[in-house]
C-alpha cells in the first residue's frame, strides 16, 4: 500500500468508514463456542489487511490468522477495540515496532474490560431504561408507539456511538490501549459501579412492569380479607413481582432454562392461577 503524501498514512477515511460499518453490521454474526466473535473480527479487518499487505503475501496470511483467534466483548463499547487494532496494523505495515504479539495481546487485554463496562452501562442500564419507557407506552393498550420508540432510539444511539468509538479508537491507536493497561483499578471501579446501577434499574423495571397480584379474597361470615392489599402489600409493596422475577432469574441462570421454556412456564402458571381465581 502507498502512503498518503499529506498524512503519511496508508489508510484513508473511506477505509476507516468501511471497517466501522462492517463492525456495526457483522460483529455479532457467526458466533461460535470455539472463537466467539473471531470470524466476525477477521471479516472487519479483511479490507484493511488487503490494502496494507497487498504486496506482502506472507504478512497478509499471518494477519488473517491472528485475527481469526478467539475474541469476545460487548460490541457497542467494544467498537473502540477494532479501531485501535486497525491503527496498530497500519503502524506495523509502515514499519513501526508493532509486533504480532502486541496486536494480539492488546485485543485480549481490552476485550474483558470493555465487555464489563459495555454490559453494565448499555445492556444493564441504558437498554432497560429504554425498554421501561417503551413498555409504559404500550402496556395497557398495545400501542405500537412503544416498540417503535425503542427500536428507533436504540438503533440511532448505538450506531452513532459505535461509529464514534471506532473512529476514536483508530485516532488514539496504541495510546488508547495503554490508557486501559495503566488504569485497571479505575476500570474495575467503573465496572462495579455500573453493575450496581444496572441492578437498581432492573429492580425498578421489575417492580413497575411485572404484574403479579392476588385477587382472591378470604371470606368468613361478615369478615372479608383482601389478601393482596391487607397482607402482601403490608409485608412489602411489589413483593410478588419480586418473587416472580427472582424465580425467573434462578431458572435462567442456575437451572439453564431457555427463554422459551420460561415463557411457556409463566403462561401455564398464569392460566392455572386465573382458572382457580387466585391471581
Helices and strands as residue ranges (DSSP letters): H 13-26, H 38-52, H 57-66, H 79-93, H 100-118, I 119-126, H 127-138, H 145-172, H 174-181, H 184-209, E 217-220, E 223-226, H 227-227, I 228-232, H 233-235, H 239-253, H 259-275
